[in-house]
Amino acid sequence: MISFSHAFLIMAAFAFLLLLAVLLGGWLVFKSKSAPGERLIGPAPKGSVFTIPDAAFAPDVVDEEQDKKMMENTERFLSMLGGGKP
């Protein structure tokens, strides 16, 4: 037979898990529907929010100099690890 204290502890554990699930579900719904920079608790921050534009709207500017320098640095780093060009 289960004692009253054990039954109470089991019910309290279930109540805690239920509360935790409700809070997690509410947070997930808020995150899925919130605007960038919107907070769950407290006022919205002042000023504009920094967002990275989508790749579809980003300009296609290629800087050959930076790409060449980055590739040289990458090749030098890989050669130090013993994995340079095959």
C-alpha positions in Angstrom: 0.0 0.0 0.0 1.2 3.5 -0.8 1.4 5.9 2.0 -0.1 9.4 1.9 3.3 11.1 1.8 4.4 9.0 -1.2 1.2 9.7 -3.0 1.6 13.4 -2.3 5.2 13.4 -3.5 4.2 11.6 -6.8 1.3 14.2 -7.3 3.7 17.1 -6.6 6.2 15.7 -9.1 3.5 15.4 -11.8 2.3 18.9 -11.0 5.9 20.2 -11.4 6.4 18.4 -14.7 3.0 19.7 -15.9 4.0 23.3 -15.0 7.3 22.9 -16.6 5.7 21.6 -19.8 3.2 24.5 -19.9 6.0 27.0 -19.5 8.2 25.4 -22.1 5.2 25.3 -24.5 4.4 28.9 -23.9 8.0 30.0 -24.5 8.2 28.0 -27.7 5.0 29.6 -29.0 6.3 33.0 -28.1 9.6 32.4 -29.9 7.8 31.2 -33.0 5.6 34.2 -33.3 7.8 37.0 -31.9 9.3 39.8 -33.9 13.1 40.3 -33.9 14.1 41.9 -30.6 10.8 41.3 -28.9 11.1 40.1 -25.3 9.0 37.6 -23.4 9.1 39.7 -20.1 9.6 43.4 -19.9 9.4 46.3 -22.3 10.7 46.2 -25.8 14.3 47.5 -26.2 14.6 51.1 -27.5 16.2 51.7 -30.8 16.5 49.6 -34.0 17.2 45.9 -33.9 20.2 44.7 -35.9 19.2 41.9 -38.3 21.2 40.3 -41.0 19.5 40.6 -44.4 18.5 37.5 -46.2 21.0 36.1 -48.7 18.4 36.6 -51.5 18.5 40.4 -51.0 22.3 40.7 -50.3 24.4 42.4 -53.0 26.6 40.1 -55.1 29.8 42.0 -54.4 32.9 39.9 -54.6 36.3 41.2 -53.4 38.9 39.2 -55.2 41.7 40.6 -53.1 40.2 39.4 -49.8 39.3 36.0 -51.3 42.8 35.5 -52.6 44.3 36.5 -49.2 41.9 34.2 -47.3 42.8 31.3 -49.6 46.6 32.0 -49.1 46.1 32.0 -45.3 44.0 28.8 -45.5 46.7 27.0 -47.5 49.4 28.2 -45.2 47.5 27.0 -42.2 46.8 23.6 -43.7 50.4 23.2 -44.7 51.4 23.8 -41.1 49.0 21.0 -40.1 50.5 18.7 -42.8 47.4 18.8 -45.0 48.3 21.2 -47.7 47.2 20.8 -51.3 47.4 17.1 -52.5 
